[in-house]
């Protein structure tokens, strides 16, 4: 054993906190996040939110998170694993800029199987296109940051 006989245990961070914005903000003094959202359980919700008005989108998200928290609170002790799984829906899943793979492309790949090389290429190209459409927003935010830095230096 190359690890000195120690057993390593890995756990998916998305069950507790998929976007470590607070930790990254403290470590690197940043408060602006660019998120590439590819979680198969959240993509339908995020795409639905994009199609709704801002008001309805916020209502749907708040209601879903509220219902998941209530279910966590009501679950008996023996159902704790289900409560932890509900964390998937109570956490923050978007950033200041959120990149989304088109839903058609994401749904072509099964979330429980490793994608083939062709599926990986298709997802990679879809992700590139998603990033291109957000470049102006990223550039605008970076120019605001540079201006604020220049003001603080003066």
Residue, then its C-alpha position, 0 to 999 in steps of 0.5 A: x500500500x502506497x498510503x502507509x496502510x491508511x484507509x482513505x475515505x472519499x465523500x462527495x462534497x455536493x451533499x453538504x455544500x457544493x459551492x464553497x463560496x464562504x470558504x473561498x471568500x475567506x481564503x482568497x478575499x473574493x466575493x464574486x463567483x463563477x459557477x459551472x453547474x453540471x449536477x444532474x439533479x439541479x440542471x432541470x431546476x436551473x433551466x426552469x428558473x431561466x425560463x421564468x421571470x425573476x420573481x417567479x424564479x425566486x419563488x420557485x427556488x425559495x419554495x423548493x428549499x423551504x419544503x426540503x428543510x421542512x422535510x429534513x426537520x420532520x424526518x425521524x432519526x432513522x431516516x438521516x441519510x434521506x435528510x442528508x440527501x435533501x441537502x442537495x436542494x437546500x444549498x446554493x446552486x448558482x453564482x454571480x455568473x452561472x454557466x449551464x450546459x444546455x439541457x438537451x446535452x446534459x440529459x443525453x448522458x446518464x448521471x450514474x454511468x461514466x460518459x463515453x469519449x464522444x459524450x465527453x466531447x459533446x459536453x465539453x463543446x456545450x460547456x465552451x458555448x455556455x462560457x462564450x455567452x457569459x464572457x461579457x458579464x465576466x468582463x464587466x465584473x472584472x472591469x468593476x473590480x479593476x476600477x475598485x482596486x485602482x480607487x483603493x490604491x489611489 
